[in-house]
């Protein structure tokens, strides 16, 4: 995939992923590594946490050892994504405001 195209695609998080990103920012998400498996745990579902890890929005801290339990941290990309509203919240609010404005304009013309 061309790197230029990748930059132009906006990041879209679900509400669950956005909440998982917030939990990571609060320090509530941990990665545990045993000799067999990795697990991600926190106050949110593991599906959302793994999606964030695969998207490079959260990562192990630089001082993390190979085995044990470590608090996950936001990457630079994750900090940027945290500033964006989750899918469905920002656009719905803008749509409601636009409808009200159209209704007010129509009422003023009548």
N, C-alpha and C positions, 0 to 999 in steps of 0.2 A: 504494500500500500504506500502511496506517495505521502511523504511527510507534510507537504503543503496542504493536502486535502484533510489530513488528520487535524490540523490546527483549526480549520474553518468549521468543523462539526461541533456544535455546542454540546456540552455535557448535560445529560438529562438523568436526574436521580428520581427514583420513586420516593414516596413519603417514607416508607420503611428504611430505605437506604439513607435518606437524609437524617432520620432519627439515629441510625447506627453511626453515622458520621459525627453527629452531635455527641453521642455517648463516648466515642473515641476521643473527641476533643476534651471531654470532661475526665478522661482517664479511667473509664469504666470497662474498657475492652481489653482482654488478655489473649495472648497466644501461648499455648502450652505445647511443648514438643517433647515427646517421649522417644524412645528408640524406634517406635513403630509408626506413630501418627502425629500429625499436627491437629490441634483443635483451636478454634476461635470461640471465645465465650464472652458474654456481656449481657446487658439488660434487654437485648434485642435478638432477633432470630439469626441463626448461623448462616442462612442463605444470603441475607443482606450483607453480613460481615464478609463472607467469602467473595461476594460480588465486588465489594470495595477493595479487597486485597488484590483481586485479579485485575482491577482497573488501576492499580497503583495509587489509590487514594489514601490507603493506610499501609503501614509497614512496621517492621520490628525497629526498635530504637537502635542506634549505632552501638551502644554498649551491651546489647543482648548477646548472651552466650548461645551455643548451639542447642543445649538441652535446658529444660526448665520452663518456668512461667515468666512471661514478660508482658509489660503493658504496651499495647500498640500505640503508635503515634501517627498523626496526620503527616502526609507528605505535602510538598508545596502545591501539588495538583489538588490534594484533598482540602487544603486551606482555601484555595480558590473556589472549589466546588461548594464549600460550606457557605459561602457568601451568596450563592444562587438559590432562589426558591425551588422547592421540589416540583416535579411535574404535576400540573393540575391545580396548584394553589395560586401562583402568581397570575397565570393566564385567565383563570376563572374570575378573579377579582377585577382584572382589567376589563373583562367582557361585561360584567355587571355595571361597572362605572360607565362604560361606553353606552350601554342600553339606557341607563338613567339619563345620560346627557342627551341622547337622541329623543327620548320621551319628553324631556323638558323643552327641547327645541321645537318639537312638534306642537306641544301645548302652547308655547309662546306665539307660534305662528297662527294658531286658531283663534 
